[in-house]
């Protein structure tokens, strides 16, 4: 199976990068307090996407 995936990456400097910084430091409670609209449970990655190479 072939899948087309388009990603756009953008560098967000320093203090504007709050949420990813909290997650990368495993500060989950601070992340949830800063972003209450986010899902409480991680979204599972479909198995077929794990096989892409």
Backbone as a printed PyTorch tensor [residue, N CA C, xyz], in Angstrom:
tensor([[[ 0.8390, -1.1700,  0.0000],
         [ 0.0000,  0.0000,  0.0000],
         [ 0.8890,  1.2400,  0.0000]],

        [[ 0.5590,  2.2180, -0.8080],
         [ 1.2850,  3.4770, -0.8350],
         [ 0.4200,  4.5470, -0.1920]],

        [[ 1.0690,  5.4100,  0.5700],
         [ 0.3640,  6.4770,  1.2570],
         [ 1.1250,  7.7770,  1.0180]],

        [[ 0.4110,  8.8100,  0.6380],
         [ 1.0260, 10.1250,  0.4890],
         [ 0.8030, 10.9090,  1.7760]],

        [[ 1.9000, 11.3610,  2.3620],
         [ 1.8180, 12.1490,  3.5860],
         [ 2.6090, 13.4220,  3.3570]],

        [[ 1.9970, 14.5600,  3.6240],
         [ 2.6550, 15.8500,  3.4790],
         [ 2.7970, 16.4780,  4.8620]],

        [[ 4.0210, 16.8100,  5.2240],
         [ 4.2870, 17.4610,  6.5060],
         [ 4.9370, 18.8130,  6.2610]],

        [[ 4.5420, 19.7720,  7.0370],
         [ 5.1900, 21.0770,  7.0250],
         [ 5.7430, 21.3180,  8.4220]],

        [[ 7.0230, 21.5680,  8.5020],
         [ 7.6550, 21.8180,  9.8010],
         [ 8.0040, 23.2920,  9.9170]],

        [[ 7.8220, 23.8170, 11.0870],
         [ 8.1530, 25.2170, 11.3410],
         [ 8.8230, 25.3040, 12.7090]],

        [[ 9.9660, 25.9590, 12.7500],
         [10.6580, 26.1670, 14.0230],
         [ 9.9200, 27.2440, 14.8080]],

        [[ 9.6080, 26.9420, 16.0510],
         [ 8.9940, 27.9250, 16.9430],
         [10.0130, 28.2010, 18.0400]],

        [[10.5830, 29.3920, 18.0570],
         [11.6640, 29.6860, 18.9870],
         [11.2110, 29.8510, 20.4410]],

        [[12.1090, 29.4820, 21.3020],
         [12.0630, 29.7400, 22.7310],
         [10.7310, 29.7780, 23.4330]],

        [[10.3740, 30.9250, 23.9500],
         [ 9.2200, 31.0640, 24.8310],
         [ 7.8840, 30.8400, 24.1400]],

        [[ 7.8380, 30.8590, 22.8220],
         [ 6.5890, 30.5960, 22.0960],
         [ 6.3210, 29.0990, 21.9760]],

        [[ 7.2670, 28.2640, 22.3590],
         [ 7.1770, 26.8150, 22.1750],
         [ 6.7740, 26.1190, 23.4800]],

        [[ 5.8020, 26.6710, 24.1580],
         [ 5.4560, 26.2510, 25.5230],
         [ 4.9610, 24.8040, 25.6120]],

        [[ 3.9350, 24.4440, 24.8430],
         [ 3.3290, 23.1170, 24.9950],
         [ 4.2700, 21.9820, 24.6100]],

        [[ 4.9370, 22.0420, 23.4560],
         [ 5.8780, 20.9640, 23.1490],
         [ 7.0140, 20.8640, 24.1710]],

        [[ 7.4330, 22.0000, 24.6980],
         [ 8.4960, 21.9880, 25.7000],
         [ 8.0380, 21.2620, 26.9590]],

        [[ 6.8150, 21.5170, 27.3940],
         [ 6.2920, 20.8250, 28.5760],
         [ 6.2110, 19.3190, 28.3420]],

        [[ 5.7330, 18.9200, 27.1560],
         [ 5.6380, 17.4860, 26.8590],
         [ 7.0090, 16.8350, 26.7880]],

        [[ 7.9700, 17.5150, 26.1670],
         [ 9.2980, 16.9180, 26.0250],
         [ 9.9880, 16.7520, 27.3760]],

        [[ 9.5640, 17.5200, 28.3590],
         [10.1300, 17.4160, 29.7020],
         [ 9.2530, 16.5720, 30.6250]],

        [[ 8.2600, 15.9030, 30.0370],
         [ 7.3280, 15.0320, 30.7820],
         [ 6.6020, 15.7710, 31.9000]],

        [[ 6.2930, 17.0440, 31.6720],
         [ 5.5440, 17.8410, 32.6400],
         [ 4.0640, 17.8110, 32.2400]],

        [[ 3.4870, 16.6190, 32.3610],
         [ 2.1390, 16.3510, 31.8700],
         [ 1.0930, 17.1920, 32.5860]],

        [[ 1.1930, 17.3220, 33.8890],
         [ 0.1940, 18.0940, 34.6380],
         [ 0.2090, 19.5590, 34.2350]],

        [[ 1.3880, 20.1300, 34.0510],
         [ 1.4820, 21.5270, 33.5950],
         [ 0.9490, 21.6620, 32.1790]],

        [[ 1.2230, 20.6560, 31.3360],
         [ 0.7110, 20.6630, 29.9660],
         [-0.8160, 20.6670, 29.9850]],

        [[-1.4240, 19.7750, 30.7720],
         [-2.8820, 19.6910, 30.8290],
         [-3.4900, 20.9800, 31.3840]],

        [[-2.8330, 21.6120, 32.3380],
         [-3.3300, 22.8750, 32.8770],
         [-3.2230, 23.9950, 31.8380]],

        [[-2.1920, 23.9550, 31.0190],
         [-1.9890, 24.9850, 29.9950],
         [-2.8480, 24.7640, 28.7600]],

        [[-3.2780, 23.5240, 28.5290],
         [-4.0520, 23.1850, 27.3320],
         [-5.2120, 22.2580, 27.6920]],

        [[-6.2070, 22.7580, 28.4290],
         [-7.3110, 21.8970, 28.8670],
         [-8.1400, 21.3400, 27.7130]],

        [[-8.0320, 21.9390, 26.5320],
         [-8.7940, 21.4630, 25.3740],
         [-8.1830, 20.2150, 24.7430]],

        [[-6.9710, 19.8640, 25.1090],
         [-6.3070, 18.6950, 24.5400],
         [-6.9280, 17.4120, 25.0820]],

        [[-6.8500, 16.3590, 24.2710],
         [-7.3630, 15.0550, 24.6900],
         [-6.6150, 14.5620, 25.9210]],

        [[-7.3320, 13.9580, 26.8410],
         [-6.7140, 13.4250, 28.0590],
         [-5.9810, 12.1120, 27.7930]],

        [[-6.4180, 11.3890, 26.7510],
         [-5.8320, 10.0930, 26.4110],
         [-5.1400, 10.2180, 25.0520]],

        [[-3.8980,  9.7450, 24.9280],
         [-3.2040,  9.8230, 23.6390],
         [-3.9800,  9.1010, 22.5370]],

        [[-3.9090,  9.6250, 21.3380],
         [-4.5320,  8.9950, 20.1830],
         [-3.6400,  7.8680, 19.6810]],

        [[-4.2210,  6.7010, 19.5060],
         [-3.4500,  5.5520, 19.0290],
         [-3.0720,  5.7500, 17.5600]],

        [[-1.8760,  5.3360, 17.2050],
         [-1.4300,  5.3830, 15.8160],
         [-1.9310,  4.1140, 15.1340]],

        [[-2.6560,  4.2600, 14.0160],
         [-3.1450,  3.0670, 13.3200],
         [-1.9730,  2.1530, 12.9190]],

        [[-2.1670,  0.8590, 13.0760],
         [-1.1070, -0.1160, 12.8110],
         [-0.4860, -0.0150, 11.4440]],

        [[-1.2940,  0.2830, 10.4110],
         [-0.7410,  0.3610,  9.0580],
         [ 0.2350,  1.5170,  8.8890]],

        [[ 0.1160,  2.5580,  9.7050],
         [ 1.0610,  3.6700,  9.6270],
         [ 2.4050,  3.3350, 10.2870]],

        [[ 2.3890,  2.3920, 11.2140],
         [ 3.6290,  1.9740, 11.8640],
         [ 4.5130,  1.1520, 10.9360]],

        [[ 3.9370,  0.6510,  9.8550],
         [ 4.6720, -0.2070,  8.9220],
         [ 5.2760,  0.5710,  7.7600]],

        [[ 5.0510,  1.8760,  7.7060],
         [ 5.5840,  2.6750,  6.5940],
         [ 7.1180,  2.7030,  6.6380]],

        [[ 7.7310,  2.5570,  5.4940],
         [ 9.2040,  2.6500,  5.4450],
         [ 9.6480,  3.2380,  4.1470]]])
